């Protein structure tokens, strides 16, 4: 669990985030998924069962592709094939989130250097916790990210019960403050491989909008919404809107 003292600094982000959540609850159309009632008691069990079944199927059928990606990473620049980044999961518990490595091996040093020498990059990082033109990302890594192939190892996280196939994207400790008082909504479910944010524009949306979308999903999640997001994800991946 996150230390209790850490939450004392979260209130500063709450006001702006509250506006975003309010606007999202008014404007985001989720067909008939906006009912305030909690899902039937059996729905979480069904969704967890689907997580396990779909993850096993994906790992079996995608195994050859994953081996090809691993070999390409080794040929491209060596180093570790997988990257395990510490993320915040359900209940505020940390877990290692797996990805195919898409950055140079010394990515931490490269990031510190660019943030120290480029004010525009510093501002973008402080605002979005991302860089649109990230010098750490390799050419192969850029392709993997554009196609979301770098996230295939997260099916292992799903099997381990650390993630769901559908849910908010897992965040790092530094991002907790951006959720303000809505961090509890994020912690109420497992983070996901895909989610409402991914099919709503992903990185083309502001971070405040992302928090709002995650909160709307937390309050509206159901088996119907789970299946709807699954059905819309292939289009979002092929379209590539907001992936970088």
C-alpha positions, -999 to +999 in steps of 0.1 A: +000+000+000+011+036-006+022+054+025-006+074+041+015+105+043+019+106+005-018+114+001-016+147+020-003+164-012-030+151-035-057+178-027-039+204-048-049+185-080-084+178-069-101+211-081-090+209-117-096+172-119-131+176-105-140+200-133-127+174-158-147+146-142-178+167-141-175+175-178-167+140-188-198+127-169-219+151-190-202+147-224-188+112-227-214+091-244-212+055-233-244+043-249-263+028-220-234+022-197-238+053-176-261+039-150-249+046-115-257+012-101-229-012-094-226-043-116-244-074-106-224-095-081-216-121-107-202-097-133-167-092-118-163-130-117-173-133-154-149-105-163-121-121-144-128-154-161-127-137-195-094-121-185-078-155-179-093-173-209-085-145-234-050-140-220-042-177-224-055-177-259-035-146-268-003-159-253-006-192-272-015-177-306+008-147-303+038-166-290+055-168-325+051-130-329+064-124-294+095-145-302+101-125-334+098-092-315+122-104-288+148-114-315+143-080-333+150-062-300+182-082-295+194-075-330+184-038-329+205-029-299+209-057-274+201-053-238+171-067-220+141-078-241+115-071-214+112-040-193+095-043-159+083-009-147+069-004-112+032+007-115+003+012-091-024-014-092-057-022-075-058-010-039-028+011-044-004-019-044+027-017-066+035-044-092+060-049-121+043-040-153+059-059-182+066-044-217+089-052-246+118-028-243+112+002-266+138+025-253+176+027-253+192+008-224+203+041-207+169+057-209+169+071-174+201+091-180+189+103-214+156+115-198+174+134-170+197+151-196+169+163-218+148+175-190+178+195-176+187+211-210+153+215-228+128+238-211+100+228-236+106+191-229+105+198-192+072+216-195+057+188-216+069+162-191+055+181-161+021+185-179+016+150-195+044+128-180+052+119-216+072+133-245+058+133-280+093+133-295+110+111-270+147+107-278+148+075-256+126+056-280+144+035-306+131+032-342+119-004-335+104+009-302+085+036-320+069+009-342+061-013-313+044+016-295+025+027-325+010-007-329+008-014-291+029-046-296+051-035-268+023-042-244+018-079-253+038-091-223+011-076-200-010-106-207+013-122-181+003-095-156-034-103-164-028-140-156-011-130-124-041-110-113-022-077-113-041-063-143-073-069-163-077-068-200-100-038-196-094-010-171-075+023-167-039+022-178-015+015-150+002+047-136+035+053-118+038+068-083+046+103-097+012+104-115-009+097-083-011+134-075-028+141-109-058+120-098-063+140-066-094+128-048-103+106-077-073+083-071-097+061-050-117+054-082-085+044-100-076+020-071-111+004-071-102-019-101-073-036-117-055-015-143-060-027-179-044-035-212-070-015-229-098+008-217-121+037-222-092+061-225-075+040-253-106+040-274-113+077-267-082+092-282-055+081-258-025+105-258-044+130-279-065+138-248-053+159-219-042+143-186-072+159-169-095+143-195-078+109-189-085+111-152-121+120-160-124+090-184-109+066-158-133+079-132-163+075-155-152+039-162-148+031-125-183+043-118-199+027-148-180-005-153-200-036-161-198-067-183-215-047-211-189-020-210-161-045-207-173-062-239-179-029-257-144-017-250-130-051-262-149-048-294-137-012-300-100-018-292-090-034-325-103-003-344-084+019-320-052-001-325-054-002-363-064+035-365-034+043-342-051+076-331-032+089-300-005+063-300+030+076-296 
